[in-house]
Amino acid sequence: MFNQLIKIAASQGIWTLLSIVLIIYIIQVQKVRDANQQKREENYINLIKDLVEKEK
């Protein structure tokens, strides 16, 4: 899918190609960032649960 999109963008000019490549890069990096954020939130939740259990 990405290869087709890049071929189409390349036929439209260099700025279109660069824009599409940048958008694809941002989306891929955001997926990784979201996964890391999810793990971090799960760790915080577990930490809070452990602290609450220790207080009981």
HTML snippet that shows the backbone in 3Dmol.js (N, CA, C, O; Angstrom):
<script src="https://3Dmol.org/build/3Dmol-min.js"></script>
<div id="view" style="width:600px;height:400px;position:relative"></div>
<script>
const pdb = `
ATOM      1  N   MET A   1       0.826  -1.191   0.000  1.00  0.00           N
ATOM      2  CA  MET A   1       0.000   0.000   0.000  1.00  0.00           C
ATOM      3  C   MET A   1       0.871   1.256   0.000  1.00  0.00           C
ATOM      4  O   MET A   1       0.641   2.181  -0.779  1.00  0.00           O
ATOM      5  N   PHE A   2       1.872   1.278   0.882  1.00  0.00           N
ATOM      6  CA  PHE A   2       2.736   2.453   0.958  1.00  0.00           C
ATOM      7  C   PHE A   2       3.530   2.635  -0.334  1.00  0.00           C
ATOM      8  O   PHE A   2       3.751   3.760  -0.781  1.00  0.00           O
ATOM      9  N   ASN A   3       3.954   1.531  -0.922  1.00  0.00           N
ATOM     10  CA  ASN A   3       4.721   1.622  -2.169  1.00  0.00           C
ATOM     11  C   ASN A   3       3.888   2.232  -3.289  1.00  0.00           C
ATOM     12  O   ASN A   3       4.388   3.048  -4.063  1.00  0.00           O
ATOM     13  N   GLN A   4       2.629   1.842  -3.377  1.00  0.00           N
ATOM     14  CA  GLN A   4       1.737   2.409  -4.391  1.00  0.00           C
ATOM     15  C   GLN A   4       1.547   3.898  -4.153  1.00  0.00           C
ATOM     16  O   GLN A   4       1.586   4.698  -5.089  1.00  0.00           O
ATOM     17  N   LEU A   5       1.344   4.257  -2.912  1.00  0.00           N
ATOM     18  CA  LEU A   5       1.135   5.660  -2.559  1.00  0.00           C
ATOM     19  C   LEU A   5       2.365   6.491  -2.906  1.00  0.00           C
ATOM     20  O   LEU A   5       2.241   7.611  -3.400  1.00  0.00           O
ATOM     21  N   ILE A   6       3.540   5.949  -2.652  1.00  0.00           N
ATOM     22  CA  ILE A   6       4.780   6.663  -2.960  1.00  0.00           C
ATOM     23  C   ILE A   6       4.951   6.818  -4.469  1.00  0.00           C
ATOM     24  O   ILE A   6       5.390   7.870  -4.933  1.00  0.00           O
ATOM     25  N   LYS A   7       4.611   5.787  -5.241  1.00  0.00           N
ATOM     26  CA  LYS A   7       4.710   5.884  -6.706  1.00  0.00           C
ATOM     27  C   LYS A   7       3.776   6.966  -7.248  1.00  0.00           C
ATOM     28  O   LYS A   7       4.154   7.744  -8.123  1.00  0.00           O
ATOM     29  N   ILE A   8       2.567   7.002  -6.722  1.00  0.00           N
ATOM     30  CA  ILE A   8       1.605   8.022  -7.166  1.00  0.00           C
ATOM     31  C   ILE A   8       2.100   9.415  -6.788  1.00  0.00           C
ATOM     32  O   ILE A   8       2.036  10.345  -7.592  1.00  0.00           O
ATOM     33  N   ALA A   9       2.596   9.550  -5.551  1.00  0.00           N
ATOM     34  CA  ALA A   9       3.087  10.852  -5.092  1.00  0.00           C
ATOM     35  C   ALA A   9       4.306  11.284  -5.901  1.00  0.00           C
ATOM     36  O   ALA A   9       4.455  12.468  -6.205  1.00  0.00           O
ATOM     37  N   ALA A  10       5.179  10.344  -6.253  1.00  0.00           N
ATOM     38  CA  ALA A  10       6.375  10.675  -7.032  1.00  0.00           C
ATOM     39  C   ALA A  10       6.004  11.213  -8.403  1.00  0.00           C
ATOM     40  O   ALA A  10       6.700  12.071  -8.944  1.00  0.00           O
ATOM     41  N   SER A  11       4.921  10.719  -8.964  1.00  0.00           N
ATOM     42  CA  SER A  11       4.509  11.206 -10.280  1.00  0.00           C
ATOM     43  C   SER A  11       3.955  12.631 -10.201  1.00  0.00           C
ATOM     44  O   SER A  11       3.861  13.313 -11.221  1.00  0.00           O
ATOM     45  N   GLN A  12       3.593  13.080  -9.012  1.00  0.00           N
ATOM     46  CA  GLN A  12       3.029  14.420  -8.831  1.00  0.00           C
ATOM     47  C   GLN A  12       4.090  15.478  -8.526  1.00  0.00           C
ATOM     48  O   GLN A  12       3.807  16.675  -8.585  1.00  0.00           O
ATOM     49  N   GLY A  13       5.298  15.045  -8.203  1.00  0.00           N
ATOM     50  CA  GLY A  13       6.363  16.004  -7.933  1.00  0.00           C
ATOM     51  C   GLY A  13       7.066  15.692  -6.623  1.00  0.00           C
ATOM     52  O   GLY A  13       6.575  14.935  -5.786  1.00  0.00           O
ATOM     53  N   ILE A  14       8.236  16.304  -6.480  1.00  0.00           N
ATOM     54  CA  ILE A  14       9.086  16.017  -5.322  1.00  0.00           C
ATOM     55  C   ILE A  14       8.450  16.474  -4.014  1.00  0.00           C
ATOM     56  O   ILE A  14       8.583  15.788  -3.001  1.00  0.00           O
ATOM     57  N   TRP A  15       7.768  17.607  -4.012  1.00  0.00           N
ATOM     58  CA  TRP A  15       7.186  18.115  -2.760  1.00  0.00           C
ATOM     59  C   TRP A  15       6.024  17.238  -2.300  1.00  0.00           C
ATOM     60  O   TRP A  15       5.827  17.029  -1.103  1.00  0.00           O
ATOM     61  N   THR A  16       5.275  16.739  -3.242  1.00  0.00           N
ATOM     62  CA  THR A  16       4.197  15.809  -2.890  1.00  0.00           C
ATOM     63  C   THR A  16       4.786  14.529  -2.324  1.00  0.00           C
ATOM     64  O   THR A  16       4.302  14.008  -1.318  1.00  0.00           O
ATOM     65  N   LEU A  17       5.823  14.025  -2.965  1.00  0.00           N
ATOM     66  CA  LEU A  17       6.486  12.813  -2.491  1.00  0.00           C
ATOM     67  C   LEU A  17       7.037  13.014  -1.085  1.00  0.00           C
ATOM     68  O   LEU A  17       6.830  12.171  -0.212  1.00  0.00           O
ATOM     69  N   LEU A  18       7.728  14.113  -0.859  1.00  0.00           N
ATOM     70  CA  LEU A  18       8.289  14.383   0.465  1.00  0.00           C
ATOM     71  C   LEU A  18       7.199  14.521   1.522  1.00  0.00           C
ATOM     72  O   LEU A  18       7.363  14.053   2.649  1.00  0.00           O
ATOM     73  N   SER A  19       6.110  15.149   1.171  1.00  0.00           N
ATOM     74  CA  SER A  19       4.995  15.307   2.117  1.00  0.00           C
ATOM     75  C   SER A  19       4.405  13.959   2.501  1.00  0.00           C
ATOM     76  O   SER A  19       4.149  13.700   3.677  1.00  0.00           O
ATOM     77  N   ILE A  20       4.190  13.105   1.517  1.00  0.00           N
ATOM     78  CA  ILE A  20       3.616  11.784   1.776  1.00  0.00           C
ATOM     79  C   ILE A  20       4.569  10.942   2.621  1.00  0.00           C
ATOM     80  O   ILE A  20       4.142  10.268   3.559  1.00  0.00           O
ATOM     81  N   VAL A  21       5.856  10.982   2.288  1.00  0.00           N
ATOM     82  CA  VAL A  21       6.843  10.224   3.063  1.00  0.00           C
ATOM     83  C   VAL A  21       6.872  10.719   4.505  1.00  0.00           C
ATOM     84  O   VAL A  21       6.950   9.913   5.432  1.00  0.00           O
ATOM     85  N   LEU A  22       6.809  12.017   4.703  1.00  0.00           N
ATOM     86  CA  LEU A  22       6.803  12.576   6.054  1.00  0.00           C
ATOM     87  C   LEU A  22       5.558  12.146   6.823  1.00  0.00           C
ATOM     88  O   LEU A  22       5.649  11.795   8.000  1.00  0.00           O
ATOM     89  N   ILE A  23       4.419  12.168   6.186  1.00  0.00           N
ATOM     90  CA  ILE A  23       3.172  11.745   6.842  1.00  0.00           C
ATOM     91  C   ILE A  23       3.252  10.271   7.232  1.00  0.00           C
ATOM     92  O   ILE A  23       2.854   9.901   8.336  1.00  0.00           O
ATOM     93  N   ILE A  24       3.758   9.437   6.342  1.00  0.00           N
ATOM     94  CA  ILE A  24       3.894   8.006   6.646  1.00  0.00           C
ATOM     95  C   ILE A  24       4.848   7.808   7.822  1.00  0.00           C
ATOM     96  O   ILE A  24       4.580   7.007   8.717  1.00  0.00           O
ATOM     97  N   TYR A  25       5.952   8.535   7.814  1.00  0.00           N
ATOM     98  CA  TYR A  25       6.926   8.438   8.908  1.00  0.00           C
ATOM     99  C   TYR A  25       6.299   8.851  10.234  1.00  0.00           C
ATOM    100  O   TYR A  25       6.487   8.177  11.247  1.00  0.00           O
ATOM    101  N   ILE A  26       5.566   9.939  10.235  1.00  0.00           N
ATOM    102  CA  ILE A  26       4.926  10.424  11.460  1.00  0.00           C
ATOM    103  C   ILE A  26       3.940   9.391  11.991  1.00  0.00           C
ATOM    104  O   ILE A  26       3.887   9.151  13.197  1.00  0.00           O
ATOM    105  N   ILE A  27       3.167   8.785  11.114  1.00  0.00           N
ATOM    106  CA  ILE A  27       2.190   7.775  11.539  1.00  0.00           C
ATOM    107  C   ILE A  27       2.897   6.570  12.156  1.00  0.00           C
ATOM    108  O   ILE A  27       2.457   6.054  13.183  1.00  0.00           O
ATOM    109  N   GLN A  28       3.976   6.123  11.544  1.00  0.00           N
ATOM    110  CA  GLN A  28       4.696   4.967  12.073  1.00  0.00           C
ATOM    111  C   GLN A  28       5.329   5.276  13.425  1.00  0.00           C
ATOM    112  O   GLN A  28       5.276   4.450  14.336  1.00  0.00           O
ATOM    113  N   VAL A  29       5.918   6.443  13.562  1.00  0.00           N
ATOM    114  CA  VAL A  29       6.533   6.826  14.836  1.00  0.00           C
ATOM    115  C   VAL A  29       5.466   6.983  15.910  1.00  0.00           C
ATOM    116  O   VAL A  29       5.692   6.628  17.066  1.00  0.00           O
ATOM    117  N   GLN A  30       4.322   7.506  15.541  1.00  0.00           N
ATOM    118  CA  GLN A  30       3.238   7.693  16.505  1.00  0.00           C
ATOM    119  C   GLN A  30       2.728   6.354  17.029  1.00  0.00           C
ATOM    120  O   GLN A  30       2.370   6.249  18.201  1.00  0.00           O
ATOM    121  N   LYS A  31       2.691   5.337  16.181  1.00  0.00           N
ATOM    122  CA  LYS A  31       2.270   4.002  16.627  1.00  0.00           C
ATOM    123  C   LYS A  31       3.203   3.483  17.713  1.00  0.00           C
ATOM    124  O   LYS A  31       2.749   2.938  18.719  1.00  0.00           O
ATOM    125  N   VAL A  32       4.504   3.653  17.509  1.00  0.00           N
ATOM    126  CA  VAL A  32       5.486   3.211  18.504  1.00  0.00           C
ATOM    127  C   VAL A  32       5.330   4.019  19.786  1.00  0.00           C
ATOM    128  O   VAL A  32       5.375   3.464  20.884  1.00  0.00           O
ATOM    129  N   ARG A  33       5.149   5.308  19.648  1.00  0.00           N
ATOM    130  CA  ARG A  33       4.984   6.183  20.810  1.00  0.00           C
ATOM    131  C   ARG A  33       3.723   5.813  21.596  1.00  0.00           C
ATOM    132  O   ARG A  33       3.738   5.808  22.827  1.00  0.00           O
ATOM    133  N   ASP A  34       2.651   5.507  20.897  1.00  0.00           N
ATOM    134  CA  ASP A  34       1.407   5.099  21.561  1.00  0.00           C
ATOM    135  C   ASP A  34       1.589   3.793  22.325  1.00  0.00           C
ATOM    136  O   ASP A  34       1.081   3.644  23.436  1.00  0.00           O
ATOM    137  N   ALA A  35       2.314   2.846  21.730  1.00  0.00           N
ATOM    138  CA  ALA A  35       2.560   1.566  22.404  1.00  0.00           C
ATOM    139  C   ALA A  35       3.383   1.781  23.668  1.00  0.00           C
ATOM    140  O   ALA A  35       3.103   1.178  24.704  1.00  0.00           O
ATOM    141  N   ASN A  36       4.392   2.637  23.586  1.00  0.00           N
ATOM    142  CA  ASN A  36       5.206   2.936  24.766  1.00  0.00           C
ATOM    143  C   ASN A  36       4.381   3.625  25.842  1.00  0.00           C
ATOM    144  O   ASN A  36       4.546   3.337  27.028  1.00  0.00           O
ATOM    145  N   GLN A  37       3.514   4.514  25.450  1.00  0.00           N
ATOM    146  CA  GLN A  37       2.653   5.210  26.405  1.00  0.00           C
ATOM    147  C   GLN A  37       1.704   4.231  27.086  1.00  0.00           C
ATOM    148  O   GLN A  37       1.454   4.342  28.287  1.00  0.00           O
ATOM    149  N   GLN A  38       1.180   3.284  26.337  1.00  0.00           N
ATOM    150  CA  GLN A  38       0.282   2.276  26.909  1.00  0.00           C
ATOM    151  C   GLN A  38       1.010   1.447  27.962  1.00  0.00           C
ATOM    152  O   GLN A  38       0.471   1.194  29.039  1.00  0.00           O
ATOM    153  N   LYS A  39       2.241   1.021  27.650  1.00  0.00           N
ATOM    154  CA  LYS A  39       3.034   0.258  28.616  1.00  0.00           C
ATOM    155  C   LYS A  39       3.299   1.085  29.868  1.00  0.00           C
ATOM    156  O   LYS A  39       3.202   0.577  30.985  1.00  0.00           O
ATOM    157  N   ARG A  40       3.632   2.350  29.682  1.00  0.00           N
ATOM    158  CA  ARG A  40       3.911   3.240  30.808  1.00  0.00           C
ATOM    159  C   ARG A  40       2.679   3.387  31.697  1.00  0.00           C
ATOM    160  O   ARG A  40       2.787   3.346  32.923  1.00  0.00           O
ATOM    161  N   GLU A  41       1.523   3.555  31.088  1.00  0.00           N
ATOM    162  CA  GLU A  41       0.284   3.687  31.858  1.00  0.00           C
ATOM    163  C   GLU A  41      -0.023   2.409  32.630  1.00  0.00           C
ATOM    164  O   GLU A  41      -0.457   2.466  33.781  1.00  0.00           O
ATOM    165  N   GLU A  42       0.201   1.257  32.003  1.00  0.00           N
ATOM    166  CA  GLU A  42      -0.022  -0.013  32.695  1.00  0.00           C
ATOM    167  C   GLU A  42       0.921  -0.154  33.885  1.00  0.00           C
ATOM    168  O   GLU A  42       0.521  -0.632  34.947  1.00  0.00           O
ATOM    169  N   ASN A  43       2.176   0.264  33.706  1.00  0.00           N
ATOM    170  CA  ASN A  43       3.128   0.212  34.818  1.00  0.00           C
ATOM    171  C   ASN A  43       2.695   1.129  35.956  1.00  0.00           C
ATOM    172  O   ASN A  43       2.799   0.752  37.123  1.00  0.00           O
ATOM    173  N   TYR A  44       2.214   2.315  35.638  1.00  0.00           N
ATOM    174  CA  TYR A  44       1.736   3.239  36.671  1.00  0.00           C
ATOM    175  C   TYR A  44       0.531   2.663  37.405  1.00  0.00           C
ATOM    176  O   TYR A  44       0.433   2.777  38.627  1.00  0.00           O
ATOM    177  N   ILE A  45      -0.374   2.054  36.674  1.00  0.00           N
ATOM    178  CA  ILE A  45      -1.561   1.456  37.298  1.00  0.00           C
ATOM    179  C   ILE A  45      -1.147   0.344  38.256  1.00  0.00           C
ATOM    180  O   ILE A  45      -1.655   0.255  39.374  1.00  0.00           O
ATOM    181  N   ASN A  46      -0.223  -0.501  37.811  1.00  0.00           N
ATOM    182  CA  ASN A  46       0.250  -1.583  38.679  1.00  0.00           C
ATOM    183  C   ASN A  46       0.966  -1.036  39.909  1.00  0.00           C
ATOM    184  O   ASN A  46       0.806  -1.571  41.006  1.00  0.00           O
ATOM    185  N   LEU A  47       1.742   0.008  39.739  1.00  0.00           N
ATOM    186  CA  LEU A  47       2.439   0.632  40.861  1.00  0.00           C
ATOM    187  C   LEU A  47       1.447   1.196  41.870  1.00  0.00           C
ATOM    188  O   LEU A  47       1.618   1.021  43.077  1.00  0.00           O
ATOM    189  N   ILE A  48       0.427   1.863  41.387  1.00  0.00           N
ATOM    190  CA  ILE A  48      -0.597   2.427  42.273  1.00  0.00           C
ATOM    191  C   ILE A  48      -1.337   1.312  43.001  1.00  0.00           C
ATOM    192  O   ILE A  48      -1.610   1.431  44.196  1.00  0.00           O
ATOM    193  N   LYS A  49      -1.664   0.238  42.304  1.00  0.00           N
ATOM    194  CA  LYS A  49      -2.335  -0.899  42.944  1.00  0.00           C
ATOM    195  C   LYS A  49      -1.465  -1.489  44.049  1.00  0.00           C
ATOM    196  O   LYS A  49      -1.956  -1.807  45.132  1.00  0.00           O
ATOM    197  N   ASP A  50      -0.169  -1.632  43.767  1.00  0.00           N
ATOM    198  CA  ASP A  50       0.748  -2.169  44.775  1.00  0.00           C
ATOM    199  C   ASP A  50       0.822  -1.258  45.994  1.00  0.00           C
ATOM    200  O   ASP A  50       0.829  -1.737  47.127  1.00  0.00           O
ATOM    201  N   LEU A  51       0.876   0.039  45.771  1.00  0.00           N
ATOM    202  CA  LEU A  51       0.934   0.984  46.886  1.00  0.00           C
ATOM    203  C   LEU A  51      -0.339   0.943  47.718  1.00  0.00           C
ATOM    204  O   LEU A  51      -0.286   1.034  48.945  1.00  0.00           O
ATOM    205  N   VAL A  52      -1.469   0.809  47.062  1.00  0.00           N
ATOM    206  CA  VAL A  52      -2.747   0.732  47.778  1.00  0.00           C
ATOM    207  C   VAL A  52      -2.799  -0.546  48.610  1.00  0.00           C
ATOM    208  O   VAL A  52      -3.271  -0.528  49.747  1.00  0.00           O
ATOM    209  N   GLU A  53      -2.321  -1.646  48.053  1.00  0.00           N
ATOM    210  CA  GLU A  53      -2.318  -2.915  48.783  1.00  0.00           C
ATOM    211  C   GLU A  53      -1.405  -2.848  50.007  1.00  0.00           C
ATOM    212  O   GLU A  53      -1.726  -3.422  51.048  1.00  0.00           O
ATOM    213  N   LYS A  54      -0.286  -2.162  49.894  1.00  0.00           N
ATOM    214  CA  LYS A  54       0.641  -2.039  51.022  1.00  0.00           C
ATOM    215  C   LYS A  54       0.038  -1.212  52.150  1.00  0.00           C
ATOM    216  O   LYS A  54       0.353  -1.435  53.319  1.00  0.00           O
ATOM    217  N   GLU A  55      -0.815  -0.270  51.814  1.00  0.00           N
ATOM    218  CA  GLU A  55      -1.443   0.591  52.815  1.00  0.00           C
ATOM    219  C   GLU A  55      -2.525  -0.129  53.599  1.00  0.00           C
ATOM    220  O   GLU A  55      -2.872   0.291  54.703  1.00  0.00           O
ATOM    221  N   LYS A  56      -3.059  -1.199  53.049  1.00  0.00           N
ATOM    222  CA  LYS A  56      -4.158  -1.914  53.723  1.00  0.00           C
ATOM    223  C   LYS A  56      -3.671  -2.731  54.872  1.00  0.00           C
ATOM    224  O   LYS A  56      -4.466  -3.390  55.542  1.00  0.00           O
TER     225      LYS A  56
END
`;
const viewer = $3Dmol.createViewer("view");
viewer.addModel(pdb, "pdb");
viewer.setStyle({}, {cartoon: {color: "spectrum"}});
viewer.zoomTo();
viewer.render();
</script>
